Amino acid sequence: MAEIAVQSPSTISWVIYKRYNNFDRLHKQLAKTTKLPTLPPKRFLQLMDPEFVKTRMSQLQEYMNLLLKLPDLVKNPVLIEFLKVPDSVK
């Protein structure tokens, strides 16, 4: 499970916990309407390798950072739900 740090433009921050499959599902939903950065690839054999887990979390954090730089996605309801955006930030 990946721990992803999220920060709003108003400097409110929170952490979400998601599995790779959650990111994959999000990517597929958003890709229907928007050109997206590449999602880190899925690998089955290295899941228990601590270095792989650390690298994957870093890649998923970077992926999320890139998504949040896309102006069309910032207010996308699918992304807002995925990020569990607090009402005070919406």
Buried (B, 14 or more C-beta within 10 A) or exposed (E): EBEBEBEBEEEEEBEBEBEBEBBEBBBEBBEEEEEBBEBBEEEEEEEEEEEEBEEBBEBBBEBBBEBBEBEEBEEBEBBBEBBEBEEEBE
